[in-house]
Amino acid sequence: MSYTFAKLVIVSNVPSLVEYVDPGKTGLIFEVNDTKELANCIMILLKTVLNV
């Protein structure tokens, strides 16, 4: 749904999700079960949205 509204997404590297994301352009991809990488993706997304 967020893709429809041109919003960045964060997805795990599950094949059915990864095929819809252009890393760094339409969203971020993290390794399944890697909570540190997920947290890093969230921080990157927040910095992008808040222009920090």
N, C-alpha and C positions, 0 to 999 in steps of 0.2 A: 504494500500500500504506500509506503513512504517513497518508493521508487516513482510512483505515479505523480507525486508532488515535488519531484526533483530534490529530495532530501538525501543526505548522506546516510549510509547504513553501515552497521557493523555486523559481520557474519562470521561464523566459524568456518573452517575449511572443509565443510561437507560438500561433496560434488554438486548436489542439486541447488545449493545456495551460491557457490562460488561462480558458477557460470553466468550469473546475473550481475556480478560486481566487477567493475574495472578498478583495480586497486589504486587508491590515491585520487581517483577521479570521481567515481560514483559511490565509493565506500571503502571500508577497511576490512581486512580478513585476518583472523587470528587462528592459531592452532587450537584444536579441540582440547579442553581441559587445561589450557595454559592461562591461568587467572592473571598472571602478571602481564602477559601480552594483551589480554582483554582490557585490563586496567589502562595500559598504555594507549590502546586504541581509543578508549573513552576520553582520556586526557587530550589526545590529538584532536578528536572530534570537538570537544568543548573549546579548545583553543581556536579552532577554525571558526566555529559558530560565534564565539565571543570576540573574534579578531584580536586576540592577545598575542 
